């Protein structure tokens, strides 16, 4: 489990942030409601992401749920009667929460979703926006929008289709069914599975590996993959070339070459 000695809280303690070395961790901390997301939690989530984005010591960010029963089980439906009861109210709700999802979608640092238990609805949106998804064997995934009578947004469905393809997206959306972790791995919704008691250790090990690699090289990979996923007419090849040149001219590239020749671990500085 994480060291919480430098923990900061947001949204009345329902969003937690801490750092460990080069790794930042955001915890959805509403276990009594299986980490269902209220508007206040969405906004606190954004604050935590900004703080970690602006912390030069943080090179990778993990997203996790508290309590061991859920990553995020969706939106806090108890708020719907007040803030999402019709189209106009739903649009206002969406604008407030969409800003935080857009922040995660364009996040400059690598992100890992560490998923244990339920990952449903809005939780799926968060997980799909992460660069990498690692899940425990007991995890369950689904989007119950059809069972609630609401439309799942364009961005969420775009990411779902990009991960699992249109046929599986239709099956999940039309039925509102839940799938287990093995099925999620098979269809490409998650990348790795681990036993429940190994999930956190394996996630941290992966994050630490990323944190010790060259930040500019990882940034180049993240930027280039994002451009590959765009329509060819919308790709910014100039940005790809610029980050590639920055890598080749960097002190980190010189350090990487020297460390290889000296048979030692490189010490990358991100410049």
PAZAPA-4460 file (N, C-alpha, C; in steps of 0.05 Angstrom, whole numbers, plus 32768, in hexadecimal, padded with zeros to 4 digits):
% residues 271
    n_x    n_y    n_z   ca_x   ca_y   ca_z    c_x    c_y    c_z   seq   type   mol
   8011   7FE8   8000   8000   8000   8000   8011   8019   8000     1      X     A
   8006   802F   7FF6   8017   8047   7FF3   801E   8054   800D     2      X     A
   8035   8062   800D   803D   8073   8024   802D   808D   8022     3      X     A
   801E   8093   8037   800C   80AA   8036   8017   80C1   8047     4      X     A
   8031   80C2   804B   803D   80D6   805D   803A   80F3   8051     5      X     A
   8039   80F5   8037   8036   8110   802B   801C   8114   801D     6      X     A
   8007   8108   8028   7FED   8108   801B   7FDF   8124   801C     7      X     A
   7FD2   812B   8006   7FC1   8143   8005   7FA5   813A   7FFD     8      X     A
   7F91   8147   8008   7F75   8140   8002   7F66   8156   7FF4     9      X     A
   7F53   814E   7FE4   7F41   8160   7FD6   7F25   8155   7FD9    10      X     A
   7F11   8167   7FD2   7EF5   815F   7FD3   7EEE   8152   7FEE    11      X     A
   7EF5   8160   8003   7EEF   8156   801E   7EFA   813A   8024    12      X     A
   7F11   8135   8019   7F1F   811C   801F   7F17   8105   800C    13      X     A
   7F06   810A   7FF9   7EFD   80F5   7FE7   7F0F   80F1   7FCF    14      X     A
   7F22   8103   7FCB   7F38   8100   7FB8   7F52   8105   7FC8    15      X     A
   7F65   80F2   7FC5   7F7E   80F4   7FD3   7F95   80F3   7FC0    16      X     A
   7FAA   8102   7FC6   7FC2   8103   7FB5   7FDB   80FF   7FC7    17      X     A
   7FED   80EF   7FBD   8007   80ED   7FCB   801C   80E6   7FB6    18      X     A
   8035   80EA   7FBD   804B   80E3   7FAC   805F   80D0   7FBA    19      X     A
   806C   80C0   7FAA   8080   80AD   7FB5   8096   80AC   7FA0    20      X     A
   80AC   80BA   7FA5   80C1   80BC   7F91   80B7   80CA   7F79    21      X     A
   80BA   80BF   7F61   80B1   80CB   7F49   8094   80C3   7F42    22      X     A
   8086   80B6   7F54   806B   80AD   7F4E   8056   80BD   7F5E    23      X     A
   8042   80C7   7F50   802C   80D4   7F5D   8014   80C1   7F5D    24      X     A
   8004   80C2   7F73   7FED   80B1   7F75   7FD4   80C1   7F7C    25      X     A
   7FBF   80BD   7F6C   7FA5   80C9   7F72   7F92   80B3   7F7A    26      X     A
   7F85   80B6   7F92   7F73   80A1   7F9C   7F57   80AC   7F9D    27      X     A
   7F44   809D   7F91   7F28   80A3   7F94   7F1F   8098   7FAE    28      X     A
   7F17   80A9   7FC1   7F13   80A1   7FDD   7EF7   80A5   7FE6    29      X     A
   7EE5   8096   7FDA   7EC8   8097   7FE2   7EBE   807A   7FE5    30      X     A
   7ECC   806A   7FF5   7EC7   804D   7FF5   7EAA   8046   7FFE    31      X     A
   7E9E   8057   800E   7E82   8051   8016   7E6F   8050   7FFF    32      X     A
   7E76   805E   7FE9   7E66   805D   7FD1   7E76   8051   7FBA    33      X     A
   7E88   803F   7FC1   7E99   8031   7FAD   7EA6   8046   7F9B    34      X     A
   7EAF   805C   7FA7   7EBE   8071   7F99   7EAF   807E   7F82    35      X     A
   7E94   807E   7F85   7E84   808C   7F71   7E8C   80AA   7F71    36      X     A
   7E8C   80B5   7F59   7E96   80D0   7F55   7E80   80E5   7F57    37      X     A
   7E83   80F7   7F6B   7E72   810F   7F6C   7E7F   8125   7F5C    38      X     A
   7E70   813B   7F57   7E7C   8151   7F49   7E94   815D   7F58    39      X     A
   7E92   815E   7F73   7EA8   8167   7F83   7EC0   8156   7F80    40      X     A
   7EBC   813C   7F7E   7ED3   8129   7F7A   7EE0   812E   7F5E    41      X     A
   7ECF   8132   7F4A   7EDB   8138   7F2F   7EED   8150   7F31    42      X     A
   7EE3   8165   7F3E   7EF3   817E   7F40   7F0C   817A   7F51    43      X     A
   7F0A   816B   7F67   7F21   8164   7F77   7F35   8153   7F68    44      X     A
   7F2B   8141   7F57   7F3C   8131   7F46   7F4D   8142   7F34    45      X     A
   7F40   8157   7F28   7F4E   8169   7F17   7F64   8178   7F26    46      X     A
   7F5E   8181   7F3E   7F72   818F   7F4E   7F8A   817E   7F54    47      X     A
   7F85   8164   7F5B   7F9B   8152   7F60   7FAC   814D   7F48    48      X     A
   7F9F   814A   7F31   7FAE   8146   7F18   7FBF   815D   7F11    49      X     A
   7FB5   8175   7F15   7FC4   818E   7F0F   7FDC   818F   7F21    50      X     A
   7FD8   8189   7F3B   7FEF   818B   7F4E   8005   8177   7F46    51      X     A
   7FFD   815F   7F3E   8011   814B   7F36   801E   8152   7F1B    52      X     A
   800E   815D   7F0A   8019   8166   7EF0   802F   817B   7EF3    53      X     A
   802A   818D   7F06   803D   81A4   7F0B   8054   819D   7F1E    54      X     A
   8054   8185   7F28   806A   817C   7F3A   8080   816F   7F29    55      X     A
   8096   817D   7F25   80AB   8173   7F14   80B7   8159   7F1E    56      X     A
   80B4   8152   7F37   80BF   8139   7F42   80AE   8121   7F3A    57      X     A
   8095   8126   7F31   8083   8110   7F2A   8085   810A   7F0D    58      X     A
   808B   80F0   7F06   808E   80E8   7EEB   8078   80D6   7EE0    59      X     A
   8068   80CB   7EF2   8053   80B9   7EEA   803D   80BA   7F00    60      X     A
   8024   80B7   7EF8   800D   80B9   7F0B   7FFC   80A0   7F0A    61      X     A
   7FF6   8096   7F22   7FE5   807F   7F25   7FCA   8089   7F2F    62      X     A
   7FB4   807D   7F24   7F99   8082   7F2E   7F8F   8068   7F3B    63      X     A
   7F83   806B   7F53   7F7A   8053   7F61   7F62   8059   7F72    64      X     A
   7F53   8045   7F7A   7F3C   8048   7F8B   7F42   803E   7FA7    65      X     A
   7F35   804B   7FBB   7F39   8043   7FD7   7F25   802D   7FDE    66      X     A
   7F2D   801D   7FF1   7F1A   8009   7FFD   7F1B   7FED   7FF1    67      X     A
   7F28   7FE9   7FDB   7F2B   7FCF   7FCF   7F13   7FC3   7FC1    68      X     A
   7EFC   7FD2   7FC1   7EE4   7FC8   7FB5   7EDE   7FD4   7F9A    69      X     A
   7EEA   7FEB   7F94   7EE4   7FF9   7F7B   7EFB   800C   7F73    70      X     A
   7EFF   800F   7F5A   7F10   8024   7F4F   7EFE   803D   7F4F    71      X     A
   7EEB   803F   7F3D   7ED6   8052   7F3F   7EBD   8044   7F34    72      X     A
   7EA7   8044   7F43   7E8F   8036   7F3B   7E7D   8046   7F2A    73      X     A
   7E85   805E   7F22   7E75   806F   7F11   7E6F   808A   7F1E    74      X     A
   7E5B   8097   7F13   7E53   80B1   7F1F   7E43   80AC   7F38    75      X     A
   7E43   80C0   7F4A   7E33   80BF   7F62   7E16   80C4   7F5A    76      X     A
   7E06   80AF   7F57   7DEB   80B2   7F4D   7DD9   80C1   7F61    77      X     A
   7DE0   80C2   7F7A   7DD0   80D1   7F8D   7DD0   80EF   7F87    78      X     A
   7DE3   80F8   7F77   7DE3   8114   7F6F   7DD2   811A   7F56    79      X     A
   7DC9   8105   7F48   7DBC   8109   7F2E   7DA2   8119   7F30    80      X     A
   7D93   8114   7F45   7D79   8122   7F47   7D7D   8140   7F49    81      X     A
   7D93   8148   7F54   7D99   8164   7F58   7DA8   8170   7F41    82      X     A
   7DBD   8162   7F37   7DCF   816E   7F23   7DCE   8162   7F07    83      X     A
   7DBE   814D   7F03   7DBE   8140   7EE9   7DA3   8135   7EE2    84      X     A
   7D8E   8144   7EE9   7D72   813A   7EE7   7D66   813E   7ECC    85      X     A
   7D72   814E   7EBB   7D68   8152   7EA0   7D7F   815A   7E8E    86      X     A
   7D79   8160   7E74   7D8E   8165   7E61   7D9E   817E   7E68    87      X     A
   7D91   8193   7E70   7DA0   81AC   7E76   7DB2   81A8   7E8F    88      X     A
   7DA7   819B   7EA3   7DB7   8196   7EBB   7DCE   8183   7EB5    89      X     A
   7DC8   816F   7EA4   7DDD   815C   7E9D   7DF4   8169   7E8D    90      X     A
   7DED   817C   7E7C   7E02   818A   7E6D   7E14   819A   7E80    91      X     A
   7E08   81A7   7E93   7E18   81B6   7EA7   7E2A   81A4   7EB7    92      X     A
   7E1F   818D   7EBF   7E2E   8179   7ECE   7E46   816F   7EBD    93      X     A
   7E40   8169   7EA3   7E54   815F   7E91   7E6B   8172   7E8D    94      X     A
   7E64   818C   7E8B   7E79   81A0   7E87   7E8C   81A1   7E9F    95      X     A
   7E81   819E   7EB7   7E92   81A0   7ECF   7EA4   8187   7ED1    96      X     A
   7E99   8170   7ECB   7EAA   8157   7ECD   7EBB   8153   7EB5    97      X     A
   7EB2   815D   7E9D   7EC2   8159   7E85   7EDD   8168   7E86    98      X     A
   7EDE   817E   7E94   7EF7   818D   7E96   7F0D   817C   7EA2    99      X     A
   7F05   816C   7EB6   7F19   815B   7EC4   7F21   8143   7EB2   100      X     A
   7F0E   8138   7EA3   7F14   8122   7E91   7F26   812C   7E7B   101      X     A
   7F21   8145   7E71   7F33   8150   7E5C   7F4F   8154   7E67   102      X     A
   7F52   815B   7E80   7F6C   815E   7E8C   7F7B   8144   7E8C   103      X     A
   7F6D   812E   7E93   7F79   8114   7E93   7F7F   810B   7E77   104      X     A
   7F6D   8110   7E64   7F71   8108   7E48   7F8B   8114   7E3C   105      X     A
   7F91   812D   7E44   7FA8   813B   7E39   7FBF   813C   7E4D   106      X     A
   7FBF   812A   7E60   7FD3   812B   7E75   7FEF   8126   7E6A   107      X     A
   8003   8137   7E72   801D   8135   7E66   802F   811E   7E71   108      X     A
   8027   8113   7E88   8036   80FE   7E94   8028   80E3   7E91   109      X     A
   8037   80CD   7E91   802A   80B3   7E90   8017   80AE   7EA7   110      X     A
   8001   80A0   7EA1   7FED   809A   7EB6   7FE6   807D   7EB5   111      X     A
   7FE2   8072   7ECD   7FDB   8055   7ED0   7FC2   8054   7EE1   112      X     A
   7FAE   8045   7ED8   7F96   803F   7EE8   7F9B   8025   7EF5   113      X     A
   7F9A   8025   7F10   7F9E   800D   7F21   7F82   8005   7F2A   114      X     A
   7F76   7FF0   7F1E   7F5A   7FEA   7F21   7F55   7FD1   7F32   115      X     A
   7F46   7FD5   7F47   7F3E   7FBE   7F58   7F20   7FC1   7F5E   116      X     A
   7F11   7FAC   7F59   7EF4   7FAE   7F5E   7EE5   7FBA   7F46   117      X     A
   7ED0   7FC9   7F4D   7EBF   7FD4   7F38   7ECB   7FEB   7F29   118      X     A
   7EC9   7FEA   7F0F   7ED2   8000   7EFD   7EBB   8004   7EEA   119      X     A
   7EA9   8017   7EF0   7E8F   8018   7EE2   7E8A   8035   7ED9   120      X     A
   7E7C   8038   7EC3   7E72   8053   7EBB   7E88   8067   7EB9   121      X     A
   7E86   807C   7ECA   7E9A   8091   7ECA   7EB5   8087   7ED2   122      X     A
   7EB6   8071   7EE2   7ECF   8065   7EE8   7EDD   8059   7ED0   123      X     A
   7ECD   804F   7EBD   7ED8   8045   7EA4   7EE4   805C   7E94   124      X     A
   7ED6   8074   7E95   7EE1   808B   7E87   7EFD   8092   7E92   125      X     A
   7EFF   8093   7EAC   7F19   809A   7EB8   7F2E   8085   7EB0   126      X     A
   7F27   806B   7EB3   7F3A   8056   7EAD   7F43   8057   7E90   127      X     A
   7F30   805B   7E7E   7F37   805B   7E61   7F48   8073   7E59   128      X     A
   7F46   8089   7E68   7F57   80A0   7E63   7F74   809C   7E6C   129      X     A
   7F78   8089   7E7F   7F94   8084   7E88   7FA3   8076   7E71   130      X     A
   7FBE   807A   7E72   7FCE   806D   7E5D   7FCF   804F   7E5F   131      X     A
   7FCF   8045   7E78   7FD1   8028   7E7D   7FBD   8021   7E92   132      X     A
   7FB1   8009   7E8F   7F9D   7FFF   7EA2   7FA7   7FE4   7EAD   133      X     A
   7FAB   7FE3   7EC7   7FB3   7FCA   7ED5   7F9C   7FC3   7EE8   134      X     A
   7F94   7FA9   7EE8   7F7C   7FA2   7EF7   7F82   7F8A   7F09   135      X     A
   7F73   7F88   7F1F   7F73   7F71   7F30   7F5F   7F5C   7F24   136      X     A
   7F64   7F43   7F2C   7F53   7F2E   7F22   7F35   7F31   7F29   137      X     A
   7F30   7F3F   7F3F   7F14   7F41   7F48   7F05   7F59   7F3B   138      X     A
   7F12   7F66   7F28   7F06   7F7F   7F1D   7EEE   7F78   7F0B   139      X     A
   7EDC   7F8B   7F09   7EC5   7F8A   7EF7   7EC1   7FA4   7EE8   140      X     A
   7EBA   7FA2   7ECF   7EB9   7FB9   7EBE   7E9D   7FBB   7EB0   141      X     A
   7E94   7FD3   7EAC   7E7A   7FD6   7E9E   7E72   7FF3   7E9C   142      X     A
   7E5F   7FF8   7E8A   7E54   8013   7E87   7E35   8010   7E87   143      X     A
   7E28   8015   7E9E   7E0C   8010   7EA0   7DFA   8027   7E97   144      X     A
   7E03   8037   7E84   7DF4   804E   7E7B   7DD8   8046   7E71   145      X     A
   7DD6   8030   7E63   7DBC   8027   7E58   7DA8   801F   7E6E   146      X     A
   7DB3   8017   7E85   7DA2   8010   7E9C   7D99   8028   7EAC   147      X     A
   7DA5   803F   7EA7   7D9E   8058   7EB4   7D90   806C   7EA2   148      X     A
   7D90   8066   7E88   7D82   8078   7E75   7D92   8091   7E6E   149      X     A
   7DAD   808F   7E70   7DBD   80A6   7E69   7DCF   809F   7E52   150      X     A
   7DD9   80B3   7E44   7DEB   80AF   7E2D   7E08   80B2   7E37   151      X     A
   7E18   809E   7E30   7E35   80A0   7E36   7E41   80B2   7E22   152      X     A
   7E53   80C4   7E2A   7E5D   80D9   7E19   7E6F   80D0   7E02   153      X     A
   7E72   80E1   7DEF   7E82   80DB   7DD7   7E9F   80D3   7DDE   154      X     A
   7EAC   80E3   7DEF   7EC8   80DE   7DF6   7ECB   80C2   7E03   155      X     A
   7EB9   80BB   7E15   7EBA   80A1   7E22   7EB7   808B   7E0E   156      X     A
   7EA4   808D   7DFC   7EA0   8078   7DE8   7EB6   8077   7DD3   157      X     A
   7EC2   808E   7DCD   7ED9   808F   7DBB   7EF0   807E   7DC7   158      X     A
   7EF5   8082   7DE0   7F0B   8073   7DED   7F03   8055   7DEF   159      X     A
   7EEA   804F   7DF5   7EE2   8033   7DF7   7EE6   8025   7DDC   160      X     A
   7EDC   8032   7DC7   7EDF   8026   7DAC   7EFC   8022   7DA5   161      X     A
   7F0D   8036   7DAC   7F2A   8034   7DA5   7F37   801D   7DB4   162      X     A
   7F2D   8015   7DCB   7F39   8000   7DDB   7F2E   7FE5   7DD4   163      X     A
   7F14   7FE2   7DD1   7F08   7FC8   7DCE   7EFB   7FC3   7DB3   164      X     A
   7EF9   7FD8   7DA2   7EEC   7FD6   7D88   7ECE   7FDB   7D8A   165      X     A
   7EC1   7FE0   7D73   7EA5   7FE8   7D73   7E92   7FD2   7D7B   166      X     A
   7E98   7FB9   7D75   7E85   7FA3   7D7C   7E83   7F9F   7D9A   167      X     A
   7E9A   7F9E   7DA8   7E99   7F9C   7DC5   7E8E   7FB5   7DD2   168      X     A
   7E94   7FCC   7DC6   7E88   7FE5   7DD1   7E69   7FE3   7DD0   169      X     A
   7E5F   7FDA   7DB9   7E42   7FD7   7DB7   7E37   7FC3   7DCB   170      X     A
   7E44   7FAC   7DCE   7E3A   7F98   7DE1   7E3A   7FA3   7DFD   171      X     A
   7E4F   7FB1   7E06   7E50   7FBC   7E20   7E3B   7FD2   7E24   172      X     A
   7E38   7FE3   7E10   7E26   7FF9   7E13   7E08   7FF1   7E11   173      X     A
   7E02   7FDF   7DFE   7DE6   7FD7   7DFA   7DDC   7FC7   7E12   174      X     A
   7DED   7FB6   7E1E   7DE3   7FA4   7E33   7DE8   7FB0   7E4F   175      X     A
   7DFB   7FC2   7E52   7E03   7FCB   7E6C   7E10   7FB6   7E7D   176      X     A
   7E19   7FA1   7E70   7E24   7F8A   7E7E   7E3F   7F90   7E8C   177      X     A
   7E46   7F80   7EA0   7E60   7F82   7EAC   7E71   7F6A   7EA2   178      X     A
   7E8B   7F70   7EA0   7E9D   7F5A   7E98   7EB3   7F58   7EAE   179      X     A
   7EBE   7F40   7EB0   7ED2   7F3C   7EC4   7EEE   7F44   7EB9   180      X     A
   7F02   7F42   7ECA   7F1D   7F4B   7EC2   7F29   7F3B   7EAB   181      X     A
   7F23   7F21   7EAB   7F2E   7F10   7E96   7F23   7F18   7E7B   182      X     A
   7F09   7F1E   7E7A   7EFC   7F27   7E61   7F07   7F43   7E59   183      X     A
   7F0B   7F54   7E6D   7F16   7F6E   7E68   7F32   7F6D   7E5C   184      X     A
   7F42   7F5A   7E66   7F5D   7F56   7E5B   7F5B   7F4C   7E3E   185      X     A
   7F49   7F39   7E3A   7F47   7F2C   7E20   7F3F   7F40   7E0A   186      X     A
   7F2D   7F53   7E10   7F23   7F65   7DFC   7F34   7F7F   7DFA   187      X     A
   7F48   7F82   7E0B   7F5A   7F98   7E09   7F53   7FB0   7E1A   188      X     A
   7F41   7FAC   7E2D   7F39   7FC2   7E3F   7F4E   7FC8   7E54   189      X     A
   7F5C   7FB3   7E5D   7F72   7FB6   7E6F   7F8A   7FA9   7E64   190      X     A
   7FA2   7FB0   7E6E   7FBB   7FA6   7E63   7FC8   7F8F   7E74   191      X     A
   7FC4   7F90   7E8E   7FD0   7F7C   7E9F   7FBD   7F75   7EB6   192      X     A
   7FBE   7F5C   7EBF   7FAE   7F52   7ED6   7FC1   7F47   7EEB   193      X     A
   7FBA   7F4B   7F05   7FCA   7F40   7F1B   7FB7   7F37   7F31   194      X     A
   7FBF   7F24   7F41   7FB0   7F1D   7F59   7FAC   7F36   7F6A   195      X     A
   7F96   7F37   7F79   7F8E   7F4F   7F88   7FA5   7F58   7F9A   196      X     A
   7FB2   7F45   7FA8   7FC6   7F4D   7FBB   7FE1   7F55   7FAF   197      X     A
   7FE3   7F52   7F94   7FFB   7F5A   7F86   7FF7   7F74   7F76   198      X     A
   7FDE   7F7D   7F73   7FD8   7F92   7F60   7FE8   7FAC   7F67   199      X     A
   7FE7   7FB5   7F80   7FF4   7FCE   7F86   8012   7FCC   7F82   200      X     A
   801E   7FB7   7F8B   803B   7FB4   7F88   8044   7FB3   7F6B   201      X     A
   8034   7FA5   7F5B   803B   7FA4   7F3E   8037   7FBF   7F31   202      X     A
   8022   7FCD   7F39   801D   7FE7   7F2D   8033   7FFB   7F34   203      X     A
   803B   7FFB   7F4E   8051   800C   7F56   806B   8005   7F48   204      X     A
   8070   7FEB   7F44   8089   7FE3   7F37   8089   7FED   7F1A   205      X     A
   8072   7FEC   7F0C   8070   7FF6   7EF1   8074   8015   7EF1   206      X     A
   8067   8022   7F04   806A   803F   7F05   8087   8048   7F0B   207      X     A
   8094   8039   7F1D   80B0   8040   7F23   80C2   803B   7F0B   208      X     A
   80BD   8026   7EFC   80CC   8022   7EE3   80C9   8039   7ED0   209      X     A
   80B0   8042   7ECC   80AB   8059   7EBB   80B9   8072   7EC6   210      X     A
   80B7   8076   7EE0   80C3   808E   7EEC   80E1   808F   7EE9   211      X     A
   80EE   8078   7EE7   810B   8077   7EE5   8114   8078   7EC8   212      X     A
   8102   8076   7EB5   8109   8078   7E99   810B   8096   7E91   213      X     A
   8114   809B   7E79   8119   80B6   7E6F   80FE   80C5   7E6B   214      X     A
   80F8   80DA   7E7A   80DF   80E8   7E77   80D9   80F2   7E5B   215      X     A
   80EE   80FD   7E4D   80E9   8108   7E32   80E2   80F1   7E1E   216      X     A
   80EF   80DA   7E21   80E9   80C4   7E10   80CC   80BA   7E14   217      X     A
   80C4   80BA   7E2D   80A8   80B2   7E33   8094   80C6   7E28   218      X     A
   809B   80E0   7E2C   808A   80F5   7E21   8088   80F3   7E03   219      X     A
   809E   80EC   7DF5   809E   80E9   7DD8   808B   80D2   7DD0   220      X     A
   808D   80BC   7DDF   807B   80A5   7DD9   805E   80AD   7DDD   221      X     A
   8058   80BB   7DF3   803D   80C2   7DF9   8031   80D5   7DE4   222      X     A
   8041   80E9   7DDC   8038   80FC   7DC8   8034   80EE   7DAD   223      X     A
   8047   80DD   7DA5   8045   80CF   7D8B   802E   80BC   7D8A   224      X     A
   802A   80AC   7D9F   8013   809A   7D9F   7FF9   80A9   7D9D   225      X     A
   7FF6   80C0   7DAB   7FDE   80D0   7DAA   7FD9   80DA   7D8D   226      X     A
   7FEF   80E1   7D7F   7FEC   80EA   7D64   7FE5   80D4   7D51   227      X     A
   7FF0   80BC   7D56   7FE9   80A4   7D45   7FCC   809E   7D47   228      X     A
   7FBF   80A2   7D5E   7FA3   809C   7D62   7F91   80B0   7D54   229      X     A
   7F9B   80C7   7D4C   7F8B   80DB   7D3E   7F88   80D4   7D21   230      X     A
   7F74   80DF   7D14   7F71   80DD   7CF7   7F8B   80E9   7CEB   231      X     A
   7F94   80DE   7CD5   7FAD   80E6   7CC8   7FAC   8104   7CC2   232      X     A
   7F95   810F   7CBA   7F93   812B   7CB3   7F97   813E   7CCB   233      X     A
   7F94   8133   7CE3   7F95   8143   7CFC   7FB0   813F   7D0B   234      X     A
   7FC1   812F   7D01   7FDA   8129   7D0F   7FED   8141   7D0D   235      X     A
   7FFA   8146   7D23   800E   815C   7D25   802A   8150   7D23   236      X     A
   8033   814C   7D0B   804D   8140   7D07   8064   8152   7D11   237      X     A
   805F   816C   7D11   8073   817E   7D1B   8079   817A   7D39   238      X     A
   8064   8175   7D48   8067   8170   7D64   8077   8156   7D69   239      X     A
   8071   8142   7D59   8080   8129   7D5B   809E   812D   7D55   240      X     A
   80A3   813C   7D40   80BF   8141   7D39   80CD   8151   7D4F   241      X     A
   80BF   8165   7D5A   80CC   8176   7D6E   80D3   8166   7D87   242      X     A
   80C2   8155   7D91   80C8   8146   7DA9   80DE   8131   7DA3   243      X     A
   80DE   8127   7D8B   80F4   8114   7D83   810F   8122   7D83   244      X     A
   8110   813B   7D78   8128   814A   7D79   8131   8151   7D95   245      X     A
   811D   8158   7DA6   8123   815E   7DC2   8130   8147   7DD0   246      X     A
   8127   812E   7DCA   8133   8117   7DD6   8150   8113   7DCD   247      X     A
   8154   8116   7DB3   816F   8111   7DA8   8183   8126   7DB2   248      X     A
   817A   813E   7DB8   818B   8154   7DC1   818D   8155   7DE0   249      X     A
   8180   8143   7DEE   817E   8146   7E0B   8196   813B   7E1A   250      X     A
   819A   8146   7E32   81AE   813B   7E44   81A8   811E   7E4C   251      X     A
   818E   8118   7E4D   8186   80FC   7E54   8190   80E8   7E3F   252      X     A
   818F   80F0   7E25   819A   80DE   7E11   81B7   80D9   7E15   253      X     A
   81C6   80EE   7E1B   81E3   80EB   7E21   81E7   80DA   7E39   254      X     A
   81D7   80DE   7E4E   81D9   80CE   7E66   81D2   80B1   7E60   255      X     A
   81BE   80AC   7E50   81B7   8090   7E49   81CD   8082   7E3B   256      X     A
   81DA   808F   7E28   81F0   8083   7E19   8208   807E   7E2C   257      X     A
   820E   8092   7E3D   8225   808F   7E4F   8220   8078   7E63   258      X     A
   8208   8077   7E6E   8201   8062   7E82   8203   8047   7E75   259      X     A
   81FA   8044   7E5C   81FC   802A   7E4E   8219   8022   7E4B   260      X     A
   822A   8035   7E43   8247   802E   7E3F   8254   8027   7E5A   261      X     A
   824B   8035   7E70   8257   8030   7E8A   824A   801A   7E9A   262      X     A
   8236   800E   7E8D   8227   7FF7   7E99   821C   7FFE   7EB5   263      X     A
   820D   8015   7EB6   8200   801E   7ECE   81E4   8028   7EC8   264      X     A
   81D4   802C   7EDD   81B9   8036   7ED9   81BB   8054   7ED2   265      X     A
   81AC   805D   7EBE   81AC   807A   7EB7   819D   808A   7ECC   266      X     A
   81A5   80A3   7ECF   8197   80B5   7EE1   818B   80CB   7ECF   267      X     A
   8172   80C8   7EC7   8165   80DB   7EB5   815A   80F3   7EC4   268      X     A
   815C   810A   7EB8   8153   8123   7EC4   813B   8130   7EB5   269      X     A
   8134   8124   7E9E   811E   8130   7E8F   8125   8149   7E80   270      X     A
   813E   814B   7E78   8147   8162   7E68   8160   815B   7E58   271      X     A
***
